[in-house]
Amino acid sequence: MIFDFQIWENSTAFKDEIFSNSTINGEGDIQLDAPNATNPLGPVMQSIYDFINKENLQASTIYKKKQVVLLTDYINLNVTQIMNANSKMVNQQTLGIFFQLDITEFYKHCNFTIFSQSDYYNVGAKRKLFQQMLNFQFSGGTVETKPSADNFIYVTNADTLALKRIYSDATQGETCAMSDIKMYSKFVQIYFKTNDTIYDLTLPWFGENSVNFTMSCLSDLYKNYVENETCSDAAFRIIDEFVSHVKSPTKIQTFLSLVTNCTLPYMERHRIDNSAINFLTDFRIITAENMTYVYKSLTEKLINVTLLKNTLDFQVIPNNQFYLNNYSTFCKHDMPSVPLEKALIWSRPKILKIALEDLMWITICSIISVTTFGCIAYQYIKRQQRKQLALLQEIMRHPRIFKAEVDCPKVTRLPWEIKSENVHIDTNFLLGEGTISNVYLGKLKGKAPILQWIDRVEMKQYQDCAVAVRVPRHFDEPEEDQLQREIHSMRRLRHHDHIALFLGWTSKNNLVCSLLELTHQNLVKYLFQIKETLGQNGRSSDHTNIPYQTLYKIIYETCDGMAYLHSRNLVHRDLTARNILLTTGLRAKISGFGFCSDPQDTAFGANSLALRYLPVRWLAPECFLGKFSYKSDSWSFAVTLYEIFTLGELPYEELRIPDEIIESVQKGRIPAMPKYATKHTYSVMQQCFHKIPQRRLAFLQMKEIFHPNTEASYHNAAFEMDELLE
């Protein structure tokens, strides 16, 4: 260092750069900054201490040692006064080196340690003074942030590995971990003994460098440690402090760890209980003793006094790295179960009384199991017999309807069959096209099977008549189930003015074709006609050109049909605008009963095949979980109202993937207010979109709501019925 000083002193460039502001023309050893100095030394020295003070307030630099050394050959009172005032600043060391042999005068003005550049006596001790480590402290202006939990470690024997592991848990555990930019002076407190003397060590937190700083402190802590007695009185006093801390009241979460090998001697001298235990405190005991004896003398007693159980985060574990690394509860919300160690093989005592009790319980369980299984099997067989009996009775009443078709074995058990020679399909006249079927114009020869169920005069029109024939693209079990549901639904519904009739089925080219009541068009086509007419007239934004009276009449009739359907204990599940048919007089008729059945039908459970065929844009949120009710039809009807008052637009039109639509609906999204809807109508829609099914409107209520609109709504001359039918 002296050699470096001589180089600096002999360097002209260095003098010009560094010493130019500190040289003076005076002859005395004591000087003040010149009044007209360009760069006076006092403010320069003050800026150095201001910088050090700033470094002491930042987590990334607070732990570093700051050293200020004054090199001079005279006393600048402005500089020494500032250095004297700041010599006690935390985490910094102030020293002085003077280029004179006699520094007696300098001692009078310097309150910090100074040396003479020419004094070579005891150079090693002086070098150590320059290199010594300082005791770390937080400065008075440091902003500290308290963590959500306190950490305390009690140690009765020198075990740096366990201490380092526990401290690492505190820095990484989700309960105690702190941000790298925050600081806290009492992050972890350690109580330990050295040669029967108990010490208290407080470890701070100042960001990512805290771990290395702590590891260095712990290494120095036990560098000269000599264990003279394993379980001394000091060790027992530390354990006493640990037990007292467990029982002491606290307002925040506290984690206590006891690292010891003195649990067995301690238990011989003390009795443990659960009196006044504070359950905001989580403790664990880490011991190096034999775990079998520890269990008998400590763990079992803790269990007996309910201090160790599944609902509490208390532990007694062996002191090895496997358990400390993998099964620590320190500063963690949860942890995996600790495997048993050195478990003893247990054998059941051979006592006649126990054997008889076992035999009795086995007999009782066997009787209950056989009885339960017999009842379930009996009920299942009875249900099957009732179904077969009902089918045989229907066959006896209508034997010809159940005649099997040779080329279509899948449908031999389905009723309402029409001979294929009695149905003519005009494949050149396509009425409608769908994803799984097409609808063609057809001609029925003879009576429709439904006439055998409904004996009404107006039903005679379904004999030797034109019909709509739905031809599936393929016929598998899902299509067969839909056909079954249509037949069963029509048996319950029979006849209603606003229910489209399912007339029967026939087999063509190994495909089962459904015969439906022929109507003029469906609601979707009618809405497109209105929209097209508005576009031709250039009045697409003019609400006065919307045939509201006709639309509300269709809505009212749909509500009437759905109310009747619900009265027959059926849920439609596929209520959309395309399934609302319109006669030549624009009377609404509900169709599409392929998914219509009881509300509790298990075929529509969560993740079922039938559920995948339903249109997701019209389904209520609970339907995706397999829960259908009358109120789920109310949701679908509200979506249908959106179609009506947007003149045929799809709901959630920007979403194309079904999973995106399902996620959006489940998160609470509903269609926006349609362009041509009134506020009153959208209010009805919002009530049908209620997330709680029981609070949605029923169709009887909506029937009463929309009935006045069929009479009070004005009539638009631009949309005469005859004009639309042309």
Secondary structure, 3 states (H helix, E strand, C coil): CHHHHHHHHHCHHHHHHCHHHCCCCCCCCEECCCCCCCCCHHHHHHHHHHHHHHHCCCCCCCCCCEEEEEEECCEEHHHHHHHHHHCCCCCEEEEEEECCCCCHHHHHHCCCEEEECCCCCCHHHHHHHHHCCCCCCCCCCCCCCCCCEEEEEEECCCCHHHHHHHHHHHHHCCCCCCCCCCCEEEEEEEEEEECCEEEEEEEEECCCCHHHHHHHHHHHHCCCCCCCCCCCHHHHHHHHHHHHHHHCCCCCEEEEEEEECCHHHHHHHCCCCCCCCCCCEEEEEEECCCHHHHHHHHHHHHHHCCCCCCCCCCEEEECCHHHHHHCCCCCCCCCCCCCCCCCCCCCCCCCHHHHHHHHHHHHHHHHHHHHHHHHHHHHHHHHHHHHHHHHHHHHHHCHHHHCCCCCCHHHCCCCCECCHHHEEEEEEEEEEECCCEEEEEEEECCECHHHHCCCCHHHHHHECCEEEEEEECCCCHHHHHHHHHHHHHHHHHCCCCCECCEEEEEEECCEEEEEECCCCEEHHHHHHHHHHHHHHHCCCCCHHHCCHHHHHHHHHHHHHHHHHHHHCCCECCCCCHHHEEECCCCCEEECCHHHCECCCCHHHCCCCHHHHCCCHHHCCHHHHHCCCCHHHHHHHHHHHHHHHHCCCCCCCCCCCCHHHHHHHHHCCCCCCCCCCCCHHHHHHHHHHCCCCHHHCCCHHHHHHHHHHHHHHCCCCHHHCHHHHHC
